[in-house]
């Protein structure tokens, strides 16, 4: 992953030995370095959850399918992955799924990862048995917790 530190090292290497009074030449070198280096340039030091190897593989994948990311697209990708992370998803797993599936973008599940899936109430025109079992289980757990609390307080 290209970071600001790497860009700084590249620029200092390129301008080493150049005439410091020739500002035009130095600015030209700096602009060239930024243009060559800056395609995926952003400071990710505050995002420890980003795996640089997976991000780089996603970049390579995008280039391979002839859909390279612009700097804006990469920034939006990181923001989307950050939102997915906040919803309880693993951002690097989302990227890996995109690479393996050959997608040019990412697919973030609609529901946050920490919410349990609930079966739909109806299956066609009849009640869904899975929904009925789920509701009965919840009711049973609720009643048993109440009974346990009553028993715990009566023995004290």
C-alpha positions as CSV (number, residue, x, y, z in Angstrom):
1,X,0.0,0.0,0.0
2,X,1.4,3.3,-1.0
3,X,1.5,5.8,1.9
4,X,2.6,9.3,2.4
5,X,5.9,8.1,3.9
6,X,6.7,6.1,0.7
7,X,5.9,9.2,-1.4
8,X,8.1,11.3,0.7
9,X,11.0,8.9,0.3
10,X,10.4,8.7,-3.5
11,X,10.5,12.5,-3.8
12,X,13.6,13.0,-1.6
13,X,15.4,10.3,-3.7
14,X,14.4,12.0,-7.0
15,X,15.5,15.5,-5.9
16,X,18.7,14.5,-4.3
17,X,21.6,16.2,-5.9
18,X,19.4,18.7,-7.9
19,X,20.1,22.4,-7.8
20,X,18.0,23.8,-4.9
21,X,17.7,27.1,-6.6
22,X,16.0,25.6,-9.6
23,X,12.5,25.6,-8.2
24,X,10.8,24.8,-11.5
25,X,12.8,21.5,-11.9
26,X,12.1,20.5,-8.3
27,X,8.4,21.2,-8.6
28,X,8.3,19.3,-11.9
29,X,9.9,16.2,-10.2
30,X,7.5,16.5,-7.3
31,X,4.4,16.6,-9.6
32,X,5.7,13.7,-11.6
33,X,6.2,11.6,-8.5
34,X,2.7,12.4,-7.2
35,X,1.2,11.7,-10.6
36,X,3.0,8.3,-10.9
37,X,2.6,7.4,-7.3
38,X,-0.6,9.0,-6.3
39,X,-3.1,6.7,-8.1
40,X,-3.8,4.9,-4.8
41,X,-2.3,7.4,-2.5
42,X,-4.0,7.9,0.9
43,X,-2.9,7.9,4.5
44,X,-4.2,4.7,6.0
45,X,-2.2,4.9,9.2
46,X,-5.4,5.6,11.2
47,X,-7.1,2.5,9.9
48,X,-5.4,-0.5,11.5
49,X,-8.2,-2.8,10.3
50,X,-7.1,-2.4,6.7
51,X,-4.9,-5.3,5.4
52,X,-2.6,-3.8,2.9
53,X,-2.1,-7.1,1.1
54,X,-5.8,-7.6,0.4
55,X,-6.3,-4.0,-0.7
56,X,-3.3,-4.4,-3.1
57,X,-4.8,-7.7,-4.4
58,X,-8.1,-5.9,-5.0
59,X,-6.3,-3.2,-6.9
60,X,-4.5,-5.8,-9.0
61,X,-7.8,-7.6,-9.6
62,X,-9.4,-4.4,-10.8
63,X,-6.5,-3.7,-13.2
64,X,-6.8,-7.3,-14.5
65,X,-10.4,-6.9,-15.3
66,X,-9.5,-3.6,-17.0
67,X,-11.5,-1.5,-14.4
68,X,-8.7,0.3,-12.4
69,X,-9.9,2.4,-9.5
70,X,-9.5,6.2,-9.5
71,X,-8.3,7.8,-6.3
72,X,-11.9,8.9,-5.6
73,X,-13.2,5.4,-6.1
74,X,-10.6,4.0,-3.7
75,X,-11.5,6.6,-1.1
76,X,-15.2,5.7,-1.4
77,X,-14.4,2.0,-1.2
78,X,-12.6,2.6,2.1
79,X,-15.5,4.6,3.4
80,X,-17.9,1.8,2.4
81,X,-15.7,-0.8,4.1
82,X,-15.5,1.3,7.2
83,X,-19.3,1.5,7.3
84,X,-19.5,-2.3,6.9
85,X,-17.0,-2.7,9.7
86,X,-19.2,-0.5,12.0
87,X,-22.2,-2.7,11.1
88,X,-20.3,-5.8,12.4
89,X,-19.0,-7.1,9.0
90,X,-15.4,-8.1,8.3
91,X,-14.3,-5.6,5.6
92,X,-11.4,-7.7,4.4
93,X,-13.7,-10.7,4.0
94,X,-16.0,-8.6,1.8
95,X,-13.0,-7.6,-0.4
96,X,-11.9,-11.2,-0.6
97,X,-15.4,-12.3,-1.7
98,X,-15.3,-9.7,-4.5
99,X,-11.9,-10.9,-5.7
100,X,-12.9,-14.5,-5.6
101,X,-16.2,-13.8,-7.4
102,X,-14.6,-11.7,-10.0
103,X,-16.7,-8.6,-9.2
104,X,-15.6,-5.1,-9.9
105,X,-17.3,-3.8,-6.8
106,X,-18.1,-4.9,-3.3
107,X,-21.4,-6.2,-1.9
108,X,-22.2,-5.3,1.7
109,X,-24.9,-7.4,3.3
110,X,-28.1,-5.4,4.0
111,X,-28.4,-6.4,7.6
112,X,-25.8,-5.8,10.2
113,X,-23.9,-8.9,11.2
114,X,-24.9,-8.8,14.8
115,X,-28.7,-9.0,14.0
116,X,-30.2,-12.5,14.0
117,X,-32.1,-13.4,10.9
118,X,-35.8,-13.9,11.6
119,X,-37.9,-16.2,9.4
120,X,-40.8,-14.6,7.5
121,X,-44.3,-15.0,9.0
122,X,-45.9,-16.3,5.9
123,X,-44.8,-18.9,3.3
124,X,-47.0,-18.2,0.3
125,X,-50.6,-18.1,1.6
126,X,-49.9,-20.3,4.8
127,X,-48.1,-19.6,8.0
128,X,-44.4,-20.4,7.9
129,X,-43.6,-23.3,10.4
130,X,-40.1,-21.9,10.9
131,X,-41.7,-18.6,12.1
132,X,-44.0,-20.4,14.4
133,X,-41.2,-22.4,15.9
134,X,-39.1,-19.3,16.3
135,X,-42.0,-17.5,18.1
136,X,-42.7,-20.5,20.3
137,X,-39.0,-20.8,21.3
138,X,-38.9,-17.1,22.2
139,X,-42.0,-17.4,24.3
140,X,-40.8,-20.6,26.0
141,X,-37.4,-18.9,26.8
142,X,-39.2,-15.9,28.2
143,X,-41.5,-18.0,30.4
144,X,-38.6,-20.2,31.7
145,X,-36.6,-17.1,32.6
146,X,-39.5,-15.7,34.6
147,X,-40.0,-19.1,36.4
148,X,-36.3,-19.2,37.2
149,X,-36.4,-15.7,38.6
150,X,-39.4,-16.5,40.7
151,X,-37.8,-19.7,42.0
152,X,-34.5,-17.8,42.7
153,X,-36.3,-15.1,44.7
154,X,-38.5,-17.6,46.7
155,X,-35.5,-19.6,47.9
156,X,-33.7,-16.6,49.2
